[in-house]
Amino acid sequence: MAITLGYIDIVLAFIILYLMHRWWLDRKAPIRNWPVLGMVPGLLHNARRIHEFVTDKLRQSRWTYNVKGPWFAGMDFVITSDPMNIHHICSRNFDNYPKGREFKEIFDVLGEGIFNADGEMWRIQRKVLHSLFKNKKYESALVRTFNRKVENGLFPVLDHASELKITLDLQDVFERFTFDNICKLVLGSNPGSLSVGFPPNEYEKAFTKMEEAAFYRQIQPESCWKLQKWLQVGEEKKFQIAGETFYKFLNDCISVKKERLSWRRKADEEEEEEEFDLLAALLEEEEAIDEFKNSGFTMTDELFRDISFNLIAAGRDTISSGLTWFFWLVATHPSVE
């Protein structure tokens, strides 16, 4: 018995020494790695300035850092802003970094769209979309759509706020601005969410809810959000309701486009050319359809929906966030203004 206790004491001593060593190393780390909780306390404490905080820590760690989540939660990840690493992952050796099962489950809302696809499906979508973006009609539609929304949407809202001395949330303004624009460019439909009085728009609201739910999936253990999904409670219930609303919007747009295309093909007469949008171009692009067929994929309404959703996701928050930060920087640098 005494010998057994002696072995236990030795093992405990080694464990304590190891934990003390780790604690000493973690004190010098850019982000403190706490027992059990990992680096979550530091991230939560700096949540209100997360961009500046992460930038500082990346600078301290020479632009690449391993972030540790809670023990046994499977939430560890790597963050990098090193241009060489980004080039290696996103371009030079892209095939070595598939998104994988966990990514697709978290972002199941993206379906089989380009942001969620791997392998041949990703290559085909990239090729097809790249050809559409190079279309001169797309470039003209892009300029025309944004100019109209600035003139008929953004300026009236800003003039109205200025006359009544109303404070505006510019992030909300630009999110509505880009949502209307990207829906017009992708679907040929303008939801009209940016107008005086900010009328509630169920589709813009549903899209935002879906994004929020996807964000919560990333910051909590997989078992937690999957349990919520099974029970249909919390963010997962909101996600389900929002998804049904926004998918209905996309499916309706696809049905209308297909009906118009079918009617135009049957009516053997000259018609005034409709305004360009990516969904119509994709439906009419026979070479694009052949690309999918030759690789064994079927162009179903679900795939059209997934591609459309991915394009909207790509064009909404990227531009609205860039505009919001730009005007914030201008406002905080009077000399530049």
URQUIVEN-V667508 format. One record per residue. N is the residue number from 1. SS is DSSP state (hx for helix, st for strand, lp for the rest). NEAR is the number of other C-alpha atoms within 8 Angstrom. Layout:
# URQUIVEN-V667508
[[N;SS;NEAR] [N;SS;NEAR]]
This chain:
# URQUIVEN-V667508
[[1;lp;4] [2;hx;5] [3;hx;6] [4;hx;7] [5;hx;8] [6;hx;8] [7;hx;8] [8;hx;8] [9;hx;8] [10;hx;8] [11;hx;8] [12;hx;8] [13;hx;8] [14;hx;8] [15;hx;8] [16;hx;8] [17;hx;8] [18;hx;8] [19;hx;8] [20;hx;8] [21;hx;8] [22;hx;8] [23;hx;10] [24;hx;8] [25;hx;8] [26;hx;10] [27;hx;7] [28;hx;7] [29;lp;8] [30;lp;8] [31;lp;8] [32;lp;11] [33;lp;11] [34;st;8] [35;lp;6] [36;lp;6] [37;lp;11] [38;st;13] [39;lp;14] [40;hx;10] [41;hx;8] [42;hx;9] [43;hx;9] [44;hx;7] [45;hx;7] [46;lp;9] [47;hx;7] [48;hx;5] [49;hx;7] [50;hx;9] [51;hx;6] [52;hx;7] [53;hx;9] [54;hx;8] [55;hx;8] [56;hx;8] [57;hx;10] [58;hx;14] [59;hx;8] [60;hx;8] [61;lp;9] [62;lp;6] [63;lp;10] [64;st;11] [65;st;9] [66;st;8] [67;st;9] [68;lp;11] [69;lp;13] [70;lp;12] [71;lp;9] [72;lp;4] [73;lp;8] [74;lp;9] [75;lp;10] [76;lp;8] [77;st;8] [78;st;8] [79;st;8] [80;st;10] [81;lp;9] [82;lp;8] [83;hx;6] [84;hx;6] [85;hx;9] [86;hx;11] [87;hx;9] [88;hx;10] [89;hx;11] [90;hx;8] [91;hx;8] [92;hx;7] [93;lp;9] [94;hx;10] [95;hx;6] [96;hx;6] [97;lp;7] [98;lp;8] [99;lp;10] [100;hx;6] [101;hx;6] [102;hx;7] [103;hx;9] [104;hx;11] [105;hx;7] [106;hx;9] [107;lp;10] [108;hx;8] [109;hx;6] [110;hx;11] [111;lp;10] [112;lp;11] [113;lp;15] [114;lp;12] [115;lp;7] [116;lp;13] [117;lp;10] [118;lp;10] [119;hx;8] [120;hx;7] [121;hx;10] [122;hx;11] [123;hx;9] [124;hx;10] [125;hx;10] [126;hx;9] [127;hx;8] [128;hx;9] [129;hx;8] [130;hx;8] [131;hx;8] [132;hx;11] [133;hx;8] [134;lp;8] [135;lp;8] [136;hx;6] [137;hx;7] [138;hx;13] [139;hx;10] [140;hx;8] [141;hx;12] [142;hx;9] [143;hx;8] [144;hx;8] [145;hx;11] [146;hx;9] [147;hx;8] [148;hx;9] [149;hx;12] [150;hx;9] [151;hx;9] [152;hx;8] [153;hx;13] [154;hx;13] [155;hx;9] [156;hx;11] [157;hx;12] [158;hx;8] [159;hx;8] [160;hx;9] [161;hx;11] [162;hx;8] [163;hx;7] [164;hx;6] [165;lp;6] [166;lp;7] [167;lp;5] [168;lp;6] [169;lp;6] [170;hx;7] [171;hx;9] [172;hx;7] [173;hx;11] [174;hx;12] [175;hx;12] [176;hx;11] [177;hx;14] [178;hx;13] [179;hx;13] [180;hx;14] [181;hx;12] [182;hx;12] [183;hx;13] [184;hx;12] [185;hx;14] [186;hx;12] [187;hx;14] [188;lp;13] [189;lp;8] [190;lp;8] [191;lp;9] [192;lp;7] [193;lp;13] [194;lp;13] [195;lp;11] [196;lp;9] [197;lp;5] [198;lp;7] [199;lp;8] [200;lp;6] [201;lp;9] [202;hx;7] [203;hx;10] [204;hx;11] [205;hx;10] [206;hx;12] [207;hx;11] [208;hx;8] [209;hx;11] [210;hx;13] [211;hx;8] [212;hx;8] [213;hx;12] [214;hx;10] [215;hx;8] [216;hx;9] [217;hx;11] [218;hx;8] [219;lp;7] [220;lp;9] [221;lp;11] [222;hx;9] [223;hx;6] [224;hx;8] [225;hx;11] [226;hx;8] [227;hx;8] [228;hx;13] [229;hx;10] [230;hx;6] [231;hx;6] [232;lp;8] [233;lp;9] [234;hx;7] [235;hx;9] [236;hx;12] [237;hx;11] [238;hx;12] [239;hx;11] [240;hx;8] [241;hx;8] [242;hx;13] [243;hx;12] [244;hx;8] [245;hx;11] [246;hx;11] [247;hx;9] [248;hx;8] [249;hx;9] [250;hx;12] [251;hx;10] [252;hx;8] [253;hx;10] [254;hx;13] [255;hx;8] [256;hx;8] [257;hx;10] [258;hx;9] [259;hx;8] [260;hx;8] [261;hx;10] [262;hx;8] [263;hx;8] [264;hx;8] [265;hx;7] [266;hx;6] [267;lp;6] [268;lp;6] [269;lp;4] [270;lp;4] [271;lp;4] [272;lp;4] [273;lp;4] [274;lp;4] [275;lp;6] [276;lp;11] [277;lp;13] [278;hx;12] [279;hx;13] [280;hx;12] [281;hx;10] [282;hx;10] [283;hx;9] [284;hx;7] [285;lp;8] [286;hx;7] [287;hx;6] [288;hx;9] [289;hx;11] [290;hx;8] [291;hx;9] [292;hx;12] [293;hx;10] [294;hx;7] [295;lp;7] [296;lp;6] [297;lp;7] [298;lp;6] [299;lp;9] [300;lp;6] [301;hx;8] [302;hx;6] [303;hx;11] [304;hx;11] [305;hx;12] [306;hx;12] [307;hx;11] [308;hx;13] [309;hx;11] [310;hx;12] [311;hx;10] [312;hx;12] [313;hx;8] [314;hx;8] [315;hx;11] [316;hx;12] [317;hx;10] [318;hx;8] [319;hx;9] [320;hx;13] [321;hx;11] [322;hx;8] [323;hx;9] [324;hx;11] [325;hx;8] [326;hx;8] [327;hx;8] [328;hx;8] [329;hx;8] [330;hx;10] [331;hx;8] [332;lp;6] [333;lp;8] [334;lp;7] [335;lp;4] [336;lp;5] [337;lp;6]]
